[in-house]
Amino acid sequence: MPAKKRITKKELDAIERSAKREAQKAAGALDGRYRPRVVKSKKGYARKPKHPPAEEA
C-alpha cells in the first residue's frame, strides 16, 4: 500500500483560491455586471498632442 501523499502549501493555496472563485461565481461577481476599478499609473509619461484639434468656427 503506497504512503499517503501530503498536500503542499502551494496545492492548499490553489484549492482555497478555486473555492473562493467558485463562491464569487455563485454570487454573480464574474458575470460582467461589475467592472474592476483601475487607477491609471502616474509613472508613465503622457505626451501632449502636437496638434490639438482645430475648433470649428
Secondary structure as the mmCIF struct_conf table of DSSP 4:
data_model
#
loop_
_struct_conf.conf_type_id
_struct_conf.id
_struct_conf.beg_label_comp_id
_struct_conf.beg_label_asym_id
_struct_conf.beg_label_seq_id
_struct_conf.end_label_comp_id
_struct_conf.end_label_asym_id
_struct_conf.end_label_seq_id
HELX_LH_PP_P HELX_LH_PP_P1 PRO A 2 THR A 8
HELX_RH_AL_P HELX_RH_AL_P1 LYS A 9 ALA A 27
TURN_TY1_P TURN_TY1_P1 GLY A 28 LEU A 30
BEND BEND1 ASP A 31 ARG A 33
HELX_LH_PP_P HELX_LH_PP_P2 VAL A 39 SER A 41
BEND BEND2 LYS A 42 GLY A 44
HELX_LH_PP_P HELX_LH_PP_P3 ARG A 47 PRO A 49
BEND BEND3 LYS A 50 HIS A 51
HELX_LH_PP_P HELX_LH_PP_P4 PRO A 52 GLU A 56
#
